[in-house]
């Protein structure tokens, strides 16, 4: 969407009726520009109701991100982050990787209301309806090298699960190496990309996507079951409060990880692992498949797979873990 459409969306985000004249006056636009903005919102899949004599309203209110409000909610911790909110870009991870290469400071957070090329692990596209997901990336700089960061995605998963459970998704669990699940399907995903030397220093761009509000069209377009936070919690979610809660937990967990590695977080991760001690199937990069019992993870985040009493270690890479198919 263009800038005018986003301006119009912010004027309508509360779900109340607003006349075209009031919107035009508020935004410093012509009535014609407001009409085109409404048209673009409908074309983007948002439902705008038009009632003669009352004006326009979104059929569902949206919680749009606001950097000033986020900093207020974060309080003293706001100084640890530099928060930037953009209307639209291709990928927050791609943009932040470029900024990292140009020397951007650690703690920089880039959040987008809309991504045209959001990415997940293994080249998957992250699909989301405008205002229905929370998609952002966080830049964190480490003194150690990239090879010391093998368990980072697992540590980030702990932070997400803590915050999402506190927000009402009480059944949120982790799937190795980077998904947060509910019984209904995938709730959130993590994509971490590295820069720097193997011996250090290094930088990690931590991309996170959370399904906040359900959308039937998006669910039908993806190749796996999906869940959303509002359905799980039974309440409307304020995305600013959710992002603030996620940043608090990320700051806590990543600070621990940077100082001590994954080892002190391992027990908590295993307690949250949805497949802990369960039969699983591990699809390897060459297309072959291993079966066994998921025995948790090692101190470096490697999956421990028990096949007939022989335990092997597997790092994430292009591996894919799933529940083993039940045979008769």
KEKE-3310 file (N, C-alpha, C; in steps of 0.2 Angstrom, whole numbers, plus 5000, padded with zeros to 4 digits):
npx = (5004:5002:5008:4998:4987:4991:4991:4977:4973:4978:4970:4958:4960:4955:4942:4930:4917:4922:4920:4923:4927:4932:4943:4950:4953:4961:4972:4977:4973:4965:4947:4946:4958:4957:4947:4953:4962:4954:4949:4961:4964:4953:4956:4968:4963:4958:4943:4932:4919:4906:4895:4882:4881:4887:4900:4916:4922:4933:4929:4934:4944:4961:4977:4989:5007:5017:5031:5034:5024:5028:5041:5037:5030:5040:5048:5062:5069:5069:5080:5089:5086:5084:5070:5062:5049:5041:5030:5030:5040:5052:5058:5061:5072:5081:5083:5088:5100:5108:5109:5116:5128:5133:5137:5127:5120:5120:5104:5095:5079:5068:5053:5039:5024:5019:5025:5033:5041:5043:5053:5055:5063:5072:5069:5056:5041:5035:5019:5006:4992:4989:4991:4987:4998:5013:5028:5045:5062:5077:5093:5108:5123:5138:5152:5158:5162:5153:5152:5150:5137:5127:5116:5107:5095:5086:5087:5081:5068:5064:5062:5051:5041:5039:5034:5023:5015:5012:5004:4992:4992:4993:4996:5007:5021:5038:5046:5059:5070:5066:5052:5037:5023:5005:4992:4983:4991:5005:5011:5021:5037:5055:5069:5086:5100:5117:5132:5149:5165:5171:5178:5175:5172:5154:5138:5120:5105:5089:5075:5058:5041:5025:5009:4995:4982:4969:4967:4958:4961:4975:4978:4974:4983:4995:5007:5005:4997:4991:4990:4983:4986:4976:4964:4968:4970:4958:4955:4956:4972:4984:4996:5007:5009:5012:5023:5032:5032:5039:5051:5056:5058:5067:5078:5082:5084:5093:5104:5108:5112:5122:5132:5133:5131:5120:5118:5113:5100:5095:5087:5075:5071:5069:5059:5049:5048:5039:5040:5047:5055:5047:5042:5049:5052:5066:5070:5083:5096:5099:5088:5086:5079:5078:5073:5067:5068:5065:5077:5079:5090:5108:5120:5125:5114:5111:5101:5096:5095:5088:5090:5086:5093:5105:5112:5112:5119:5112:5113:5104:5103:5098:5089:5073:5061:5048:5033:5033:5026:5011:5011:5001)
npy = (4994:5012:5027:5036:5027:5020:5031:5034:5022:5022:5032:5026:5015:5013:5007:5014:5025:5037:5052:5056:5069:5073:5064:5069:5082:5079:5073:5081:5080:5079:5076:5067:5061:5054:5045:5037:5031:5023:5015:5008:5001:4992:4985:4979:4969:4973:4976:4989:4998:5007:5020:5030:5047:5044:5039:5031:5015:5003:4986:4978:4983:4988:4986:4996:4998:5009:5018:5028:5025:5012:5014:5021:5011:5001:5008:5010:5001:5005:5011:5002:4998:5003:5008:5006:5009:5004:5007:4998:4986:4975:4964:4963:4957:4956:4970:4974:4967:4973:4985:4981:4978:4990:4995:4998:5000:4987:4981:4987:4988:4983:4985:4980:4985:4979:4966:4962:4952:4943:4931:4914:4900:4889:4894:4897:4907:4920:4923:4935:4944:4962:4970:4959:4951:4951:4956:4957:4962:4960:4967:4960:4962:4952:4948:4936:4923:4918:4904:4901:4903:4894:4889:4899:4901:4893:4898:4911:4906:4902:4914:4920:4910:4912:4925:4924:4915:4922:4931:4925:4913:4899:4886:4886:4879:4873:4869:4860:4867:4881:4885:4890:4882:4879:4868:4869:4873:4881:4895:4905:4910:4909:4917:4917:4926:4927:4938:4942:4936:4919:4918:4929:4947:4946:4947:4945:4944:4944:4937:4938:4931:4933:4925:4935:4938:4928:4922:4917:4916:4917:4905:4896:4897:4892:4879:4871:4868:4882:4894:4906:4920:4928:4920:4909:4916:4922:4935:4952:4957:4969:4975:4983:4981:4968:4967:4975:4966:4955:4960:4963:4950:4945:4953:4949:4935:4934:4941:4933:4922:4927:4929:4916:4906:4893:4883:4886:4888:4877:4867:4873:4875:4861:4857:4864:4858:4851:4839:4831:4817:4809:4799:4803:4810:4814:4824:4825:4836:4829:4823:4811:4801:4800:4791:4790:4793:4809:4816:4828:4842:4846:4855:4864:4866:4856:4844:4829:4813:4798:4782:4767:4765:4771:4787:4801:4817:4832:4846:4861:4868:4863:4854:4845:4843:4832:4825:4807:4797:4787:4770:4755)
npz = (5000:4997:5004:5007:5009:5021:5030:5030:5035:5048:5053:5054:5062:5075:5074:5074:5067:5055:5047:5029:5027:5040:5041:5030:5034:5046:5041:5032:5018:5002:5000:4989:4989:5001:4998:4988:4996:5005:4995:4992:5004:5005:4994:4998:5006:5018:5027:5025:5030:5023:5027:5023:5029:5040:5038:5037:5042:5050:5049:5059:5073:5073:5080:5078:5076:5087:5089:5100:5109:5112:5118:5129:5136:5138:5147:5159:5152:5139:5134:5130:5117:5100:5092:5077:5067:5052:5038:5027:5019:5010:5018:5035:5041:5030:5028:5040:5041:5031:5037:5048:5042:5039:5051:5061:5078:5091:5097:5089:5083:5071:5064:5054:5047:5036:5026:5010:5006:5017:5026:5031:5039:5029:5017:5016:5013:5024:5027:5029:5035:5034:5049:5056:5060:5070:5065:5066:5067:5076:5080:5087:5095:5097:5107:5105:5092:5077:5078:5091:5093:5092:5099:5099:5092:5100:5112:5110:5107:5119:5125:5117:5120:5134:5134:5126:5132:5144:5138:5136:5128:5134:5132:5124:5116:5112:5096:5090:5078:5079:5081:5088:5095:5095:5101:5090:5079:5071:5080:5080:5073:5070:5063:5061:5056:5053:5054:5053:5060:5062:5074:5081:5083:5082:5074:5076:5067:5072:5067:5069:5069:5073:5074:5076:5075:5068:5051:5038:5024:5024:5031:5023:5012:5016:5020:5031:5047:5056:5070:5081:5092:5097:5096:5105:5117:5119:5119:5113:5106:5110:5100:5102:5116:5116:5108:5116:5128:5122:5119:5131:5137:5127:5129:5142:5141:5130:5135:5146:5138:5130:5140:5146:5138:5130:5140:5153:5150:5145:5152:5154:5141:5137:5145:5139:5126:5113:5108:5117:5122:5114:5099:5084:5068:5058:5045:5034:5026:5014:5010:5016:5030:5047:5061:5078:5096:5103:5113:5119:5120:5117:5126:5117:5109:5100:5093:5101:5096:5099:5093:5094:5106:5102:5103:5093:5087:5081:5071:5067:5054:5038:5043:5047:5059:5064:5071:5072:5060:5063:5064:5059)
capx = (5000:5006:5008:4991:4983:4993:4988:4970:4972:4979:4964:4952:4962:4951:4936:4925:4916:4925:4918:4928:4929:4936:4949:4954:4956:4966:4978:4979:4972:4959:4942:4947:4964:4954:4943:4958:4965:4949:4949:4967:4963:4949:4960:4973:4960:4954:4936:4930:4912:4904:4888:4880:4879:4892:4907:4919:4925:4935:4925:4938:4949:4968:4982:4995:5013:5019:5037:5033:5021:5032:5046:5034:5028:5046:5051:5069:5073:5069:5087:5092:5083:5082:5065:5060:5043:5040:5024:5030:5046:5052:5060:5064:5079:5086:5085:5093:5107:5111:5111:5122:5135:5135:5139:5121:5122:5116:5098:5091:5073:5065:5046:5035:5017:5018:5031:5031:5045:5045:5056:5055:5068:5072:5067:5049:5038:5030:5013:5002:4987:4990:4988:4986:5004:5018:5034:5050:5069:5082:5100:5111:5130:5141:5159:5161:5161:5147:5151:5148:5130:5123:5110:5104:5088:5083:5086:5075:5062:5062:5059:5045:5036:5037:5030:5016:5011:5010:4999:4986:4993:4995:4998:5012:5027:5043:5048:5066:5074:5064:5045:5032:5017:4999:4989:4980:4996:5011:5010:5027:5043:5061:5074:5092:5105:5123:5137:5155:5170:5170:5181:5172:5165:5149:5131:5115:5099:5084:5069:5052:5035:5019:5002:4992:4975:4968:4965:4956:4964:4982:4978:4973:4988:5001:5007:5005:4992:4993:4986:4984:4986:4969:4960:4971:4969:4951:4954:4960:4978:4987:5002:5012:5010:5015:5030:5036:5034:5043:5058:5059:5060:5072:5084:5083:5086:5099:5109:5110:5115:5129:5136:5134:5129:5114:5118:5109:5093:5093:5082:5068:5069:5067:5052:5044:5048:5033:5041:5052:5054:5042:5044:5050:5056:5070:5072:5090:5096:5100:5082:5085:5075:5080:5068:5070:5065:5068:5079:5081:5096:5114:5122:5126:5108:5110:5096:5098:5090:5089:5088:5088:5099:5111:5110:5116:5118:5110:5112:5098:5105:5092:5085:5066:5059:5041:5031:5034:5019:5009:5010:4996)
capy = (5000:5018:5031:5039:5022:5019:5037:5032:5016:5024:5036:5022:5009:5012:5004:5019:5029:5044:5055:5058:5076:5073:5061:5073:5087:5076:5071:5086:5077:5080:5071:5062:5056:5049:5040:5032:5027:5018:5010:5004:4997:4987:4980:4975:4964:4975:4977:4996:4999:5014:5021:5037:5051:5042:5039:5025:5012:4996:4981:4976:4988:4986:4989:4998:4999:5016:5018:5032:5021:5006:5016:5022:5005:4998:5012:5011:4996:5008:5013:4996:4997:5008:5005:5009:5006:5006:5004:4992:4984:4968:4960:4966:4954:4959:4977:4975:4964:4978:4990:4979:4978:4997:4997:4999:4997:4982:4983:4991:4984:4986:4982:4982:4983:4974:4964:4959:4946:4940:4925:4909:4895:4884:4898:4898:4914:4921:4926:4938:4950:4968:4971:4952:4948:4955:4954:4962:4959:4963:4966:4959:4961:4947:4948:4929:4922:4915:4897:4901:4905:4888:4888:4906:4901:4890:4903:4915:4902:4902:4921:4920:4906:4915:4931:4922:4911:4927:4935:4921:4906:4895:4879:4887:4874:4874:4863:4861:4872:4888:4886:4890:4879:4878:4862:4870:4874:4886:4902:4910:4907:4913:4916:4920:4926:4930:4942:4942:4931:4913:4919:4935:4948:4944:4950:4941:4948:4939:4939:4935:4933:4930:4926:4938:4937:4923:4924:4911:4916:4915:4898:4891:4898:4889:4871:4868:4871:4888:4896:4913:4922:4931:4914:4906:4920:4924:4943:4956:4958:4975:4973:4987:4978:4961:4968:4977:4960:4951:4963:4962:4943:4944:4956:4945:4928:4934:4943:4927:4918:4930:4928:4910:4901:4890:4878:4887:4888:4870:4863:4876:4873:4854:4857:4867:4855:4848:4832:4828:4809:4807:4797:4809:4809:4820:4824:4828:4840:4825:4820:4805:4802:4796:4790:4789:4797:4815:4816:4835:4845:4847:4862:4869:4867:4851:4839:4822:4808:4791:4777:4760:4766:4775:4794:4805:4824:4835:4853:4863:4868:4862:4848:4847:4838:4831:4819:4801:4794:4781:4764:4751)
capz = (5000:4997:5011:5009:5012:5027:5034:5031:5040:5055:5055:5055:5066:5081:5072:5075:5061:5054:5040:5025:5029:5046:5039:5026:5039:5051:5038:5027:5012:4999:5000:4984:4991:5006:4994:4985:5002:5007:4990:4993:5010:5003:4989:5002:5010:5024:5026:5027:5030:5021:5029:5021:5034:5046:5035:5036:5048:5049:5053:5065:5074:5072:5084:5074:5080:5088:5093:5106:5114:5114:5122:5136:5139:5140:5153:5159:5147:5132:5132:5127:5111:5096:5089:5071:5064:5045:5035:5022:5016:5008:5023:5040:5041:5024:5029:5046:5039:5027:5042:5052:5038:5039:5058:5065:5084:5094:5101:5084:5082:5065:5064:5048:5047:5030:5022:5004:5005:5023:5025:5036:5038:5023:5011:5016:5014:5029:5024:5035:5033:5037:5056:5059:5063:5072:5062:5067:5068:5082:5079:5093:5093:5102:5107:5103:5085:5075:5080:5098:5094:5089:5102:5100:5091:5105:5118:5107:5107:5126:5127:5114:5124:5140:5133:5123:5138:5148:5134:5135:5125:5140:5129:5119:5116:5107:5092:5088:5082:5079:5080:5094:5093:5099:5098:5083:5074:5072:5082:5079:5070:5071:5058:5063:5051:5056:5051:5057:5060:5066:5081:5084:5085:5077:5075:5074:5065:5074:5064:5073:5066:5077:5071:5082:5073:5063:5044:5034:5018:5025:5033:5017:5008:5019:5019:5038:5052:5059:5076:5082:5099:5100:5097:5110:5123:5120:5120:5108:5108:5108:5097:5106:5123:5115:5106:5122:5132:5119:5119:5138:5138:5123:5132:5148:5139:5126:5140:5149:5133:5129:5146:5149:5133:5131:5145:5159:5148:5142:5156:5153:5134:5136:5148:5134:5120:5112:5106:5122:5123:5109:5093:5079:5061:5056:5038:5033:5020:5008:5008:5020:5036:5053:5066:5085:5101:5104:5120:5121:5116:5121:5129:5111:5105:5095:5094:5103:5093:5101:5088:5097:5111:5100:5103:5089:5088:5074:5071:5064:5046:5034:5046:5049:5064:5065:5074:5068:5058:5067:5059:5062)
cpx = (5004:5005:5002:4986:4985:4991:4981:4969:4973:4973:4958:4954:4958:4944:4930:4923:4919:4923:4924:4931:4933:4943:4953:4957:4961:4972:4981:4979:4966:4954:4944:4953:4962:4951:4947:4961:4960:4949:4955:4967:4958:4952:4965:4970:4957:4947:4934:4923:4910:4897:4887:4878:4884:4899:4910:4922:4928:4931:4928:4944:4956:4972:4988:5001:5015:5025:5037:5030:5025:5038:5043:5033:5035:5050:5058:5073:5073:5075:5091:5091:5083:5076:5063:5054:5042:5033:5025:5038:5046:5053:5063:5071:5084:5088:5090:5100:5111:5113:5116:5128:5137:5137:5133:5123:5117:5110:5093:5085:5070:5059:5043:5028:5015:5024:5029:5035:5048:5047:5055:5061:5067:5069:5059:5047:5034:5025:5009:4998:4989:4987:4987:4992:5008:5025:5039:5057:5073:5089:5104:5119:5133:5148:5162:5160:5155:5146:5149:5140:5125:5116:5105:5096:5083:5082:5081:5068:5059:5059:5052:5040:5034:5032:5023:5012:5008:5004:4992:4987:4996:4998:5004:5018:5032:5044:5055:5066:5071:5057:5042:5025:5011:4996:4986:4985:5002:5009:5015:5033:5049:5066:5080:5097:5111:5128:5143:5160:5168:5172:5179:5175:5160:5142:5126:5109:5094:5078:5063:5046:5030:5013:4998:4984:4974:4965:4964:4960:4971:4982:4978:4979:4995:5001:5007:4999:4995:4988:4988:4983:4979:4964:4962:4969:4962:4950:4958:4966:4981:4994:5008:5014:5014:5022:5035:5037:5039:5050:5060:5062:5066:5079:5086:5087:5093:5105:5112:5114:5122:5134:5138:5133:5122:5113:5113:5101:5090:5087:5075:5066:5066:5060:5047:5043:5042:5034:5046:5050:5049:5045:5044:5053:5060:5072:5078:5091:5097:5094:5081:5082:5078:5074:5071:5066:5069:5070:5082:5086:5102:5115:5123:5119:5107:5105:5099:5093:5092:5086:5090:5094:5105:5109:5115:5114:5117:5109:5107:5099:5098:5087:5078:5064:5051:5039:5031:5027:5018:5008:5005:5000)
cpy = (5006:5022:5034:5033:5020:5025:5036:5027:5018:5029:5032:5016:5008:5008:5008:5022:5035:5046:5056:5064:5076:5070:5066:5079:5085:5075:5076:5084:5080:5075:5065:5058:5051:5043:5035:5028:5022:5013:5005:4999:4991:4982:4976:4970:4966:4977:4984:4996:5006:5015:5029:5041:5049:5041:5032:5022:5005:4991:4978:4981:4985:4989:4990:5000:5007:5016:5022:5028:5015:5008:5018:5016:5001:5002:5012:5006:4999:5010:5008:4995:5003:5006:5009:5006:5009:5003:4998:4992:4977:4963:4963:4963:4956:4966:4978:4972:4969:4984:4988:4979:4985:5000:4999:4996:4991:4985:4987:4986:4987:4982:4985:4980:4978:4973:4960:4953:4943:4933:4920:4905:4891:4887:4899:4905:4914:4925:4929:4944:4956:4969:4964:4949:4953:4952:4960:4958:4963:4962:4966:4958:4957:4948:4941:4928:4918:4907:4896:4902:4900:4887:4894:4905:4898:4894:4908:4912:4902:4909:4922:4916:4909:4921:4929:4918:4917:4931:4931:4914:4901:4888:4880:4882:4876:4867:4865:4862:4879:4889:4886:4888:4879:4871:4863:4871:4879:4893:4907:4906:4912:4911:4920:4920:4930:4934:4941:4936:4925:4914:4925:4942:4946:4947:4945:4946:4942:4941:4935:4937:4929:4931:4929:4937:4932:4926:4918:4910:4914:4908:4894:4891:4894:4882:4868:4871:4877:4890:4903:4915:4924:4925:4910:4909:4922:4931:4946:4958:4965:4974:4977:4983:4971:4962:4970:4971:4956:4954:4963:4955:4942:4947:4952:4938:4929:4937:4937:4922:4921:4929:4921:4904:4898:4885:4880:4888:4882:4867:4866:4875:4866:4853:4859:4863:4850:4840:4828:4821:4806:4804:4802:4806:4815:4819:4828:4831:4835:4821:4813:4806:4797:4796:4788:4793:4803:4816:4823:4837:4845:4854:4867:4869:4861:4846:4832:4817:4801:4786:4770:4760:4770:4782:4798:4813:4827:4842:4855:4863:4868:4856:4850:4841:4838:4825:4813:4799:4788:4776:4759:4744)
cpz = (5000:5004:5012:5012:5019:5032:5035:5036:5047:5058:5057:5060:5072:5080:5073:5068:5061:5047:5036:5026:5035:5045:5035:5030:5043:5047:5033:5020:5009:5000:4995:4986:4997:5003:4991:4991:5004:5001:4990:4999:5008:4998:4993:5007:5017:5023:5029:5025:5028:5023:5027:5028:5040:5044:5035:5042:5046:5052:5059:5066:5074:5077:5080:5079:5081:5092:5099:5111:5117:5119:5129:5140:5142:5146:5153:5154:5140:5129:5129:5120:5107:5091:5083:5068:5057:5043:5031:5020:5014:5014:5029:5041:5036:5026:5035:5045:5035:5032:5046:5049:5038:5046:5062:5072:5086:5097:5096:5083:5076:5064:5058:5049:5041:5027:5016:5002:5012:5022:5032:5035:5032:5017:5011:5016:5020:5027:5030:5032:5037:5044:5059:5062:5066:5069:5063:5067:5073:5080:5086:5092:5099:5101:5104:5095:5084:5077:5087:5099:5091:5092:5103:5098:5096:5111:5116:5108:5114:5128:5124:5118:5130:5139:5130:5128:5142:5145:5133:5132:5129:5137:5124:5121:5111:5103:5089:5080:5083:5078:5087:5091:5098:5097:5091:5077:5076:5074:5080:5076:5071:5065:5060:5058:5054:5051:5056:5056:5064:5073:5084:5082:5080:5078:5072:5072:5067:5072:5067:5069:5071:5074:5077:5081:5067:5056:5040:5028:5018:5027:5027:5012:5010:5019:5026:5042:5055:5065:5077:5089:5101:5101:5104:5117:5124:5121:5114:5110:5106:5106:5100:5112:5121:5113:5112:5127:5129:5119:5126:5139:5133:5126:5138:5145:5135:5130:5143:5144:5131:5134:5147:5144:5134:5137:5151:5157:5145:5145:5154:5145:5133:5139:5143:5127:5118:5110:5111:5123:5119:5103:5088:5073:5060:5049:5037:5027:5013:5006:5012:5026:5041:5058:5073:5090:5102:5111:5122:5117:5120:5123:5123:5107:5100:5097:5096:5101:5095:5097:5091:5101:5109:5099:5098:5089:5081:5075:5066:5056:5042:5037:5047:5053:5064:5069:5070:5066:5062:5062:5063:5064)
residu = (UNK:UNK:UNK:UNK:UNK:UNK:UNK:UNK:UNK:UNK:UNK:UNK:UNK:UNK:UNK:UNK:UNK:UNK:UNK:UNK:UNK:UNK:UNK:UNK:UNK:UNK:UNK:UNK:UNK:UNK:UNK:UNK:UNK:UNK:UNK:UNK:UNK:UNK:UNK:UNK:UNK:UNK:UNK:UNK:UNK:UNK:UNK:UNK:UNK:UNK:UNK:UNK:UNK:UNK:UNK:UNK:UNK:UNK:UNK:UNK:UNK:UNK:UNK:UNK:UNK:UNK:UNK:UNK:UNK:UNK:UNK:UNK:UNK:UNK:UNK:UNK:UNK:UNK:UNK:UNK:UNK:UNK:UNK:UNK:UNK:UNK:UNK:UNK:UNK:UNK:UNK:UNK:UNK:UNK:UNK:UNK:UNK:UNK:UNK:UNK:UNK:UNK:UNK:UNK:UNK:UNK:UNK:UNK:UNK:UNK:UNK:UNK:UNK:UNK:UNK:UNK:UNK:UNK:UNK:UNK:UNK:UNK:UNK:UNK:UNK:UNK:UNK:UNK:UNK:UNK:UNK:UNK:UNK:UNK:UNK:UNK:UNK:UNK:UNK:UNK:UNK:UNK:UNK:UNK:UNK:UNK:UNK:UNK:UNK:UNK:UNK:UNK:UNK:UNK:UNK:UNK:UNK:UNK:UNK:UNK:UNK:UNK:UNK:UNK:UNK:UNK:UNK:UNK:UNK:UNK:UNK:UNK:UNK:UNK:UNK:UNK:UNK:UNK:UNK:UNK:UNK:UNK:UNK:UNK:UNK:UNK:UNK:UNK:UNK:UNK:UNK:UNK:UNK:UNK:UNK:UNK:UNK:UNK:UNK:UNK:UNK:UNK:UNK:UNK:UNK:UNK:UNK:UNK:UNK:UNK:UNK:UNK:UNK:UNK:UNK:UNK:UNK:UNK:UNK:UNK:UNK:UNK:UNK:UNK:UNK:UNK:UNK:UNK:UNK:UNK:UNK:UNK:UNK:UNK:UNK:UNK:UNK:UNK:UNK:UNK:UNK:UNK:UNK:UNK:UNK:UNK:UNK:UNK:UNK:UNK:UNK:UNK:UNK:UNK:UNK:UNK:UNK:UNK:UNK:UNK:UNK:UNK:UNK:UNK:UNK:UNK:UNK:UNK:UNK:UNK:UNK:UNK:UNK:UNK:UNK:UNK:UNK:UNK:UNK:UNK:UNK:UNK:UNK:UNK:UNK:UNK:UNK:UNK:UNK:UNK:UNK:UNK:UNK:UNK:UNK:UNK:UNK:UNK:UNK:UNK:UNK:UNK:UNK:UNK:UNK:UNK:UNK:UNK:UNK:UNK:UNK:UNK:UNK:UNK:UNK:UNK:UNK:UNK:UNK:UNK:UNK:UNK:UNK:UNK:UNK:UNK:UNK:UNK)
# end
